[in-house]
């Protein structure tokens, strides 16, 4: 079969584990709240009404690309494009190209960061593999002016972090929604996870500490996976109604 992502790609390993995926979206949830284009997510109203549901919906699309044959992956991307075009038509203006790039850059950066936090340091060719997989996603989405190399991505990513983030009224409201839907304890865990994975500009704008209390617990968490205790821990982190979705995040082939 002709898969969109090669069966030996590190991307399949990263996106085949529920813990790495959850950490990716812990980082993305922080950065989404700060992005200057977050008003687009408020235009549809879906994100503030159900931020966790939106998370699992986004995961489903991403995994539908990563683990599919090329033809199916292209159809998924085409469907995503159609959804965006519909929203643009309703609002009467296009989503900025830089906003599309920001989301793509999050997927690349947090995929790498998440795996390195929970598993091991990635080799240069593995990081480049992650970059090239999502570069093809970006090209299929017709995103303009994408970097051509991993080194070029790192430079552009830093530039976007410094230019496109802002702590405004949407940020404050979205953080309230996270807290409302997660509850105080789970929200605290989300913040600690964000400290672990987000780059410095994000932490500074959200006034997050530089050290997460979760960091010294990671070795213990790795041990918990060997005795299958990690499923129980994930059930604590996310509400009960998402138990099935959490279990479904693990992909074995």
C-alpha positions in Angstrom: 0.0 0.0 0.0 1.1 3.6 -0.7 0.8 5.3 2.6 1.0 9.1 3.1 3.6 8.5 5.9 6.1 5.7 5.5 5.6 2.8 7.8 9.1 3.3 9.2 8.7 7.0 9.8 9.1 8.4 13.4 5.9 10.4 12.8 3.9 7.2 13.1 5.5 6.4 16.4 4.9 10.0 17.7 1.3 10.1 16.6 0.6 6.5 17.5 0.8 7.1 21.3 -1.8 8.8 23.3 0.6 10.4 25.8 2.7 12.1 23.1 -0.5 13.3 21.4 -2.0 14.7 24.6 1.2 16.6 25.3 1.3 17.9 21.7 -2.2 19.4 22.3 -1.3 20.7 25.7 1.3 22.9 23.9 -1.0 23.7 21.1 -3.8 24.7 23.5 -1.5 27.3 25.0 -0.3 28.7 21.7 -3.8 28.7 20.2 -4.9 31.0 23.0 -2.2 33.5 22.2 -2.3 33.4 18.4 -3.4 36.7 16.8 -5.7 34.7 14.5 -7.6 33.0 17.4 -10.6 35.1 16.5 -11.2 32.7 13.6 -11.8 29.9 16.1 -14.2 32.2 18.0 -16.1 33.0 14.8 -17.4 29.4 14.5 -17.9 29.3 18.3 -16.8 25.6 18.4 -13.6 26.1 20.4 -14.9 28.1 23.3 -18.0 25.9 23.6 -16.2 22.6 23.6 -12.4 22.9 23.7 -11.8 19.2 24.6 -14.2 18.0 21.8 -12.4 20.3 19.4 -9.1 18.8 20.5 -10.2 15.2 19.8 -11.7 16.4 16.5 -8.4 17.9 15.4 -6.6 14.8 16.5 -8.9 12.6 14.4 -8.1 14.7 11.3 -4.4 14.6 11.9 -4.3 10.9 12.5 -6.6 10.4 9.5 -3.7 11.8 7.5 -0.7 10.2 9.3 -2.1 6.6 9.2 -3.9 6.6 5.8 -3.0 5.7 2.3 -2.0 8.7 0.2 -5.3 8.9 -1.7 -7.3 8.9 1.5 -5.0 11.4 3.2 -5.3 13.8 0.2 -9.1 13.5 0.5 -8.9 14.3 4.2 -6.8 17.4 3.5 -9.2 18.4 0.7 -12.1 18.1 3.2 -10.2 20.3 5.7 -9.6 22.9 3.0 -13.3 22.9 2.1 -14.3 23.5 5.8 -11.9 26.5 5.9 -13.2 27.9 2.6 -16.8 27.7 4.0 -15.8 29.6 7.1 -14.0 32.2 5.0 -17.0 32.6 2.8 -19.3 33.1 5.8 -17.0 35.7 7.3 -16.3 37.4 4.0 -12.5 37.4 4.2 -9.7 34.8 3.9 -7.8 33.3 6.9 -4.3 34.8 6.8 -1.7 32.6 5.2 0.6 33.1 8.3 -2.2 31.7 10.5 -2.2 28.5 8.5 1.6 28.3 8.8 1.4 28.9 12.5 -0.8 25.8 13.0 1.4 23.7 10.8 4.5 24.9 12.7 2.9 23.9 16.0 2.3 20.4 14.7 6.0 20.1 13.7 7.5 21.7 16.8 5.3 20.0 19.4 5.6 16.6 17.7 9.3 16.8 18.2 9.2 18.3 21.7 6.6 15.9 23.0 8.5 12.8 21.8 11.8 14.1 23.3 10.1 14.8 26.6 8.4 11.5 27.0 10.7 9.2 25.0 14.2 10.1 23.9 16.1 12.8 22.0 15.4 12.7 18.3 18.3 12.4 15.7 18.6 15.2 13.1 17.2 13.0 10.3 14.2 12.1 12.5 13.4 15.8 13.1 13.8 16.4 9.3 11.4 13.5 8.8 8.8 15.1 11.0 9.3 18.4 9.1 9.0 16.9 5.6 5.8 14.9 6.5 4.0 18.1 7.7 5.6 20.1 4.9 3.7 17.9 2.4 0.5 18.5 4.4 1.1 22.2 4.1 1.8 22.0 0.4 -1.4 19.9 -0.1 -3.3 22.6 1.9 -1.8 25.2 -0.6 -0.1 27.2 2.2 2.3 29.7 0.6 5.9 30.5 1.4 6.7 27.5 3.4 10.3 26.8 4.4 12.1 24.2 2.3 14.4 22.8 5.0 14.3 21.9 8.7 16.8 24.7 9.4 14.7 27.1 7.5 11.7 26.0 9.5 13.4 26.7 12.8 14.3 30.2 11.8 10.7 30.9 10.5 9.2 29.3 13.6 11.1 31.7 15.9 10.1 34.6 13.8 6.4 33.7 13.9 6.6 33.1 17.7 7.9 36.7 18.1 5.4 38.3 15.6 2.1 36.4 15.8 1.4 35.9 19.5 -0.6 38.3 21.7 -2.2 38.0 25.2 -5.6 39.6 24.5 -9.2 39.3 25.5 -9.6 36.0 23.5 -6.7 34.6 25.4 -8.2 35.4 28.7 -11.6 33.9 27.7 -10.1 30.7 26.2 -8.1 30.1 29.4 -11.4 30.5 31.3 -13.0 27.9 29.1 -10.2 25.4 29.6 -10.5 25.8 33.3 -14.3 25.5 33.2 -14.3 22.3 31.1 -11.4 20.7 32.8 -11.9 21.6 36.5 -9.3 23.2 38.8 -7.1 20.1 39.2 -7.0 19.1 35.6 -6.5 22.7 34.5 -3.5 22.9 36.9 -2.1 19.7 35.2 -2.6 21.3 31.8 -0.6 24.4 32.9 2.2 22.2 34.2 2.2 20.3 30.9 2.3 23.6 29.0 5.4 24.6 31.0 7.0 21.4 30.0 6.5 21.7 26.3 6.0 25.3 25.2 8.8 27.5 23.9 9.9 30.5 26.0 7.9 33.2 24.1 4.7 31.3 24.9 5.5 30.7 28.5 6.4 34.4 29.0 3.2 35.7 27.5 1.1 33.3 29.6 3.1 34.1 32.7 4.0 30.5 33.2 6.9 29.4 35.4 10.1 28.1 33.8 10.1 24.8 35.7 7.2 22.3 35.7 6.6 20.1 38.8 5.9 17.3 36.3 9.5 17.1 35.0 10.9 15.0 37.9 7.9 12.7 37.6 8.5 11.8 34.0 10.8 8.8 34.9 8.1 7.5 37.2 5.5 7.9 34.4 7.7 5.9 32.0 7.8 3.1 34.6 4.0 3.3 34.9 3.7 2.4 31.2 5.6 -0.8 31.7 3.0 -2.0 34.2 0.0 -0.5 32.3 -0.8 2.1 34.9 -0.6 4.9 32.3 -4.2 4.3 31.1 -5.4 5.0 34.7 -3.3 8.2 34.9 -4.7 9.5 31.6 -8.2 8.8 32.8 -7.5 11.1 35.8 -6.1 13.8 33.6 -9.1 14.0 31.3 -12.8 13.8 32.1 -14.5 10.3 32.1 -16.6 11.0 29.0 -13.3 11.1 26.9 -12.1 7.7 28.2 -12.9 5.9 24.9 -11.2 8.6 22.8 -8.1 8.4 25.0 -7.9 4.7 24.5 -8.4 5.1 20.7 -5.4 7.4 20.4 -3.0 4.5 20.6 -2.2 3.1 17.1 -0.3 -0.1 16.8 0.4 -0.4 13.0 
